[in-house]
């Protein structure tokens, strides 16, 4: 309905003032073009999808030419005496630039090619340096735009598009058909590449291109400015730019995963496939390095030469270093791109000028010594690990090493053999993937927290409409429950890890907020916290947070009637095997073994206590029912001590 109203209003404007109608439509398209450029340009270093980068950069120049087109229109007087021909020439230049952009953009989509050999690494069609790619596109389009403007304004050799008295020229009509044809071709190309987009993004882009093509067909049918096909063409352009705005800007802000996370999923799938290939490669390599364990040489004088020869056929084609070590793990032979991997020459390593241990960074050396002990105790073991080495130039590299003992080793050969190859790029990609995943999860927590805070605020506003104290109290309880969950997502968003939080710090904030909420008449109630540092995952922290919220709220509301002083204590301990005092507890007979729990959370007060005839598991109180349900949800146990007040003890695992 909104768009119907807008189009109707624009039509009325076009009837009375075509210049205003034209200016509004064109400035809207200029605004969209610049916003798309700004969004893509600011995100260029994080985008690997060349389609978005290519279109985003191109739209800056398309919008700039459209801006000139708008202000050279008759009546704007930016270039007095220029005439309609200049305006139409700029229009044609912008539309050619737009259609060529949409036609070429699918070529820069992420494309994965698999060679006949399944071990060939998948590659991208564009350089991984997206920022450099964006600058290259910017410079190319800047050059093209400057040439077009020089042709129109300075050299004046751009073909005439409009002649006063006769209307649009054949060049202009033919150009509109060519532009429409290119746009329809780009629509087909986009359809072929549709798997690279979420369906919503694809539909919006396709609609934008289709409307742009229809608009150019409309502009091919009018002969003078202001005719009906000309008006319709501007409507098509307006809608076309609106749809691409929604595809890039709207979804980019509201559903960024539809644009960015799709690439993350592609990379995650790549790593999964690489892991499978590495598994196959591992078994192949183990067979290769263990192939000669039972072979007996016929000529002992040529043992060493035969061992060396056996390595050459495979090592010449493997992008890693093959080695044999003696009983003291000193190199006997080494083959492959030694200098490329380590920075040292083969002779430097074989001569002992630099030992293999010295190549390894100090932090990873303990694992090397530990693996050597294992190999000496059991030479049949195959040990693989990933470690960092420092090259001769100081650069740090990640390598994957596989080593095993040689049974019945011939004289002159090594006692151990294996290989090492560079995995630095894979490690960097994994770190980047983990970083993106952490950012994504933190953003999810942030959004959930914001939504829960909105719900809490709505409950507070709704409560103000009632005078009944019980109704108001019910709203406040619900508000506090929502706030306790929102606080967990806030901690997860702002904390070091998006998957776990410091529950002790969370309890401090939660209890502080609860005391502020029930402050009226409770100033004499003190809070004592004895909290050990415990990190809990979200699935455990949320139910526990609600439980603590209920227990502390109940103490503040019911434990101290008519009393202006008292104490609420909360303790949190980490105990592998907690010891229990010989107290009388209300406990569930078939509850899990208490000794199986690692954490103990106690909430107690020195108030009037819960009467003996009340079973907190069967009471009608919503809060106590929630406690029972939630403790079952985390497979924990809860016990109530009715001595000098109330003491709830919760035992649980994470």
Secondary structure, 3 states (H helix, E strand, C coil): CHHHHHHHHHHHHHHHCHHHHHHHHHHHHHHHHHHHHHHHHHCCCCCCCHHHHHHHHHHHHHHHHHHHHHHCCCCCCCCCCCHHHHHHHHHHHHHHHHHHHHHHHHHHCCCCCCCCCCCCCCCCCCCCCHHHHHHHHHHHHHHHHHHHHHHHHHCCCCCCCEECCCEECHHHHHHHHHHHHHHHHHHHHHHHCHHHCCHHHHHHHHHHHHHHHHHHHHHCCCCCCCCHHHHHHHHHHHHHHHHHHHHHHHHHHHCHHHHHHHHHHHHHHHHHHHHHHHHHHHHHHHHHHCCCCCCCCCCHHHHHHHHHHHHHHHHCCCCCEEEEECCCCCEEEEECCHHHHHCCCHHHHHCCCCCHHHHECHHHHHHHHHHHHHHHHCCCCEEEEEEEEECCCCCEEEEEEEEEECCCCCCCCCCEEEEEEECHHHHHHHHHHHHHHHHHHHHHHHHHHHHHHHHHHHHHHHHCCCCCHHHHHHHHHHHHHHHHHHHHHHHHHHCCCCCEEEHHHHHHHHHHHHHHHCCCCCCCEEEEEEECCCEEEHHHHHHHHHHHHHHHHHHHHHHCCCCCCEEEEEEEEECCCCCCCCCCCECCCCCCCHHHCCEEEEEEECCCCCCCCCCCCCCCCHHHHHHHHHHHHCCCEEEEECCCCEEEEEEECC
